[in-house]
Amino acid sequence: MHRIPGRRTRRGVCLGLTCLGLLAPLAAQEPKLRDTLKGHTDGVNSVAFSPDGRTLASASDDGTMRLWDVATGKESRRLKDSGVVLSVVFSPDGKTLASGSTATGEDADLKLWDVATGTLVRRFRGHSSDITSVAFSPNGKTLASGSLDWSIRVWDVATGKNTAVFEGNCPVLSLAFDPKGKLLAYGSTAGNFAVFDLGTGKRTATLNDGTTADARNAHTKGRLYVAFSPDGTTLASGSEDRTIRLWNVATGKVVSILKGHMDAVTSVAFSPDGKTLASGSFDKTVRLWDVAAGKEQVTLKGHTGVVSSVGFRPDGKLLASGSDDKTIKLWDVPAAKQVNK
């Protein structure tokens, strides 16, 4: 994921129970802080788990990407970039790390790194401004990048060729492939977002633009961050208006509006089973939501800065959150979905 441009300087998401006997079991089910990873010397912009869940990657304003051993909380490798690193993601086989960064010359480079050796494998050039988000397709053959230059570029991983360019309606902040790899969604600084069909190259939906059938339920402010549910039927969008919308991908209608954050939402991520949504915010909290009920489950506190990125481990039992406070927190969430039951 990624940080909101313009909000911080840089170049360019109890049930009223009074019986003590009932409160104790409820508290016992709440997610627990497992570890705080320290080492970055500036804010953390993005976090991503490896497919096997053993490694966590982080990207920072300090110009580095760091790989962390999840079991020990120790840094296992450090990768150095020439600019501020805004987004990182692992390939589906876990062998490669993709990163997007700020522009340090005429172009902004999308880079591929060998996870085992830490060496730079390939540069993808074409963007003219900061690359805010990167995403691998589910089969790992395609890589997408979104930029403040208003474009989304699609790349062939094997050849490094730019196979498609989609124009956004303003600077792009976030990207997400659907589980089948057929659709690509983006969120923008203007508060609009769209879904593209990669097969036809056509825009299949433009949501939150004031013209959809469900425009009355649209976000009221800009800067949107998006994520597909694991089954591909729902798209979550977090906004500067402090809310999260859950959209039906097929109809373009809002299913739920999640309210609770006290400031802009900077990141959203579904759990692997699709039952829980995690969100990060400028209010320095991480919140977990029951997707089916459209209700908040629990608020996780501990960061002293903006929570810029959240992500679940593939088994859904661990959540990572990166922050402007230069740290990453790991939260055990084995029973998070049961908190409000």
Summary of the structure (lengths in Angstrom):
residues: 341
radius of gyration: 18.7
end to end distance: 30.3
largest distance: 63.7
contacts: 1289
relative contact order: 0.15
helix: 5%
strand: 49%
